[in-house]
Each structure stands twice: as C-alpha cells, then as structure tokens.
C-alpha cells in the first residue's frame, strides 16, 4: 500500500511526462497486486489488462506522437 501511494505521488509530482506515465503504470500494477491479495482475481486481472496495459499504452502513444517544443535557454 505504501508503494502504491509512492507511485501515485510520483505520478503527480514528476516533471517529465514519460516518467510520470511509467509511475502511473507502477501504481496500476501495485493496485492489481492489492486486489489479488484481497482474493479478487477477476478485478486484479481487469486492473492489469485495462489500466496497466491499455491505458498506459494509449498514454505512451499519445506522448510519442505529439510534437514537443524545445525550450530555449
């Protein structure tokens, strides 16, 4: 549970969006583990497939396909 909170805080606080997406993925995986330990395997698999898989892939594809303006200075 502490690891999940740590990943959640990193998701919001990190400056680089790719690192933020990766910490969101870690948070989703740890939530899936929490569901699995609570004897809810269907919800855990759903959490891992939909959130840690599909949503994170969508976020990464969106970030990689958008153009990034370089900062000067």
Backbone as a ProteinNet text record, in pm:
[ID]
protein_1_A
[PRIMARY]
XXXXXXXXXXXXXXXXXXXXXXXXXXXXXXXXXXXXXXXXXXXXXXXXXXXXXXXXXXXXXXXXXXXXXXXXX
[TERTIARY]
82.8	0	87.5	198.4	289.2	349.6	382.6	438.5	337.3	211.1	106.2	95.3	99.4	94	216.9	332.3	454.7	445.8	397	380.1	276.7	170.3	67.4	123.1	201.9	262.7	362	441.9	535.6	463.9	349.4	273.7	235	199.4	156.2	274.3	380.5	487.5	602.6	618.9	731.3	713.9	824.4	820	816.9	890.2	893.6	769.3	695.8	567.8	585.5	694.2	716.4	743	820	842.9	713	630.2	501.3	410.8	412.1	332.3	383.6	514.9	571.1	538.8	537.6	498.8	348.6	267.3	125	106.8	190.4	186.5	223.3	325.4	362.7	251.1	183	70.8	-42	-72.2	-178.1	-141	-15	29.1	18.6	59.3	50.1	-95.1	-183.4	-325.4	-377.9	-334.2	-371.1	-322.6	-202.6	-149.7	-232.8	-274.1	-358.9	-491.5	-552.4	-676.7	-654.9	-540.7	-512.4	-497.8	-431.7	-415.8	-547.6	-641.4	-772.4	-868.4	-814.5	-891.8	-995.6	-957	-1043.3	-964.7	-943	-857.1	-916	-1048	-1108.8	-1083.2	-1100.8	-1077.6	-929.6	-842.9	-698.6	-656.1	-705.8	-671	-728.6	-849.7	-910.7	-828.4	-782.5	-699.1	-569	-506.3	-379.3	-396.5	-498.8	-517	-562.6	-662.1	-719.4	-633.9	-603	-531.5	-382.2	-317.6	-172.7	-133.3	-222	-190.4	-240.3	-369.8	-427.4	-415	-447.1	-444.3	-301.5	-207.9	-68	-14.8	-50.4	-8.6	-66.9	-191.5	-253.4	-182.2	-149.7	-77.2	59.3	132.8	266.4	257.7	161	144.4	109.6	25.3	-12	107.3	188.4	305.1	407.2	429.3	529.4	486.5	356.9	310.3	289.1	288.1	273.5	410.7	412	539.4	570.9	697.1	741.9	819.6	782.2	855.2	977	1088.9	1212.4	1217.8	1263.4	1280.9	1415.2	1412.7	1538.5	1583	1711.6	1761.8	1799.7
-118.9	0	125.7	122.2	236.7	259.2	150.3	161.1	222.5	188.4	246.1	396.5	437.7	581.3	653.9	589.2	648.2	668.4	567	580.3	686.4	697.1	797.9	939	958.8	1090.5	1122.7	1022.2	1045.1	1075.6	1013.7	1039.5	1186.3	1245.2	1384.8	1481.3	1445.7	1540	1540.8	1436	1431.5	1532.1	1590.9	1691.4	1628.2	1518.3	1452.3	1364.9	1385.1	1316.6	1167.1	1124.8	982.4	911.1	973.7	916.2	913.1	1013	1016.8	903.2	874.6	764.3	631.1	615.1	490.6	470.9	578.7	564.1	536.9	588.5	553.7	404.9	351.2	207.6	127	171.9	104.3	109.7	223.5	236.1	139.7	128.2	36.2	-108.9	-143.3	-280.1	-310.3	-217.2	-241.9	-246.6	-171.1	-181.9	-318.8	-370.6	-505.9	-610.2	-591.6	-683.2	-675.7	-557.1	-541.7	-614.7	-600.6	-673.8	-824.3	-870	-1014.3	-1066.2	-990.3	-1033.8	-1027	-946.3	-940.1	-1046.4	-1142.4	-1254.1	-1209.2	-1113.5	-1068.6	-1080.3	-1203	-1219.2	-1161.4	-1163.4	-1107	-956.4	-887.9	-743.5	-714.1	-798.6	-778.5	-793.2	-895.4	-915.3	-803	-761.2	-648.7	-521.7	-498.6	-382.1	-386.5	-501.9	-513.2	-501.9	-564.5	-561.3	-425.4	-367.9	-243.8	-123.5	-108.3	11.9	2	-100.9	-110.4	-143.6	-201.8	-235.5	-133.2	-125	-45.3	105.5	150.9	295	348.7	275.6	319.8	318.1	217.4	214.2	332.7	368	484	612.7	627.9	746.5	757	646.3	648.7	679.7	620.9	650.3	796.6	851.7	992.3	1083.2	1053.7	1137.2	1125.7	1005.9	988	1047.2	1053.8	1105.7	1256.3	1319.4	1464.9	1529.1	1644.5	1714.7	1790.2	1795.4	1861	1985.7	2096.8	2219.8	2222.7	2253.4	2261.8	2394.6	2388.8	2511.8	2574.2	2702.8	2775.4	2836.5	2825.6	2892	2796.3
0	0	0	71.6	74.6	-64	-132.7	-267.2	-363.6	-348.3	-433	-409.7	-285.4	-255.1	-309.1	-299.9	-354.1	-504.9	-575.2	-720.3	-754.1	-676.2	-702.5	-685.4	-583.1	-561.1	-672.1	-713.5	-823.1	-954.5	-976.3	-1097.7	-1108.9	-998.9	-999.9	-996.4	-927.1	-899.8	-1001.1	-1080	-1173.2	-1286.2	-1330.4	-1436.4	-1575.2	-1595.8	-1725.6	-1741	-1849.7	-1864.6	-1887	-1951.2	-1971.8	-1839.6	-1751.5	-1618.5	-1537.5	-1556.7	-1488.1	-1536	-1664.7	-1718.2	-1665.1	-1656.7	-1604.9	-1457.2	-1380	-1240	-1227	-1320.2	-1323.8	-1351.7	-1440.7	-1469.2	-1344.5	-1272.7	-1147.7	-1045	-1039.2	-946.9	-983.5	-1112.6	-1155.7	-1126.8	-1143.9	-1115.5	-966.7	-882.3	-738.7	-690.7	-754.7	-721	-759.7	-874.9	-914.2	-815.2	-762	-660.4	-532.4	-495.7	-376.4	-396.2	-513.8	-541.4	-535.7	-588.2	-588	-445	-358.5	-219.2	-141.8	-188.5	-124.7	-178.2	-254.8	-309.1	-411	-494.2	-603.6	-734.4	-783.3	-900.8	-1028.8	-1043.5	-1163.6	-1171.4	-1061.3	-1058.4	-1078.3	-1023.6	-1038.8	-1184.2	-1251.2	-1392.3	-1476.8	-1448.3	-1518.3	-1499.3	-1378.1	-1347.4	-1427.2	-1430.8	-1501.2	-1652.7	-1706.8	-1852.5	-1902.5	-1836.9	-1887.5	-1850.5	-1724.4	-1683	-1707.1	-1654.3	-1668.7	-1811.9	-1889.3	-2026.9	-2126.1	-2142	-2249.7	-2227	-2109.9	-2084.5	-2088.5	-2031.1	-2033.1	-2176	-2255.4	-2396.3	-2472.4	-2443	-2506.7	-2467	-2339.7	-2293.8	-2360.8	-2366.8	-2426.4	-2575.7	-2645.5	-2788.1	-2809.7	-2724.8	-2737.7	-2716.5	-2616.2	-2588.8	-2700.1	-2751.1	-2855.2	-2989.5	-3016.7	-3144.8	-3146.4	-3032.1	-3030.2	-3044.9	-3106.4	-3122.9	-2995.1	-2965.3	-2842.6	-2879.9	-2821.7	-2845.9	-2754	-2811.7	-2734.2	-2660.4	-2537.4	-2461.4	-2495.1	-2504	-2527.7	-2395.6	-2370.6	-2252	-2151.2
[MASK]
+++++++++++++++++++++++++++++++++++++++++++++++++++++++++++++++++++++++++

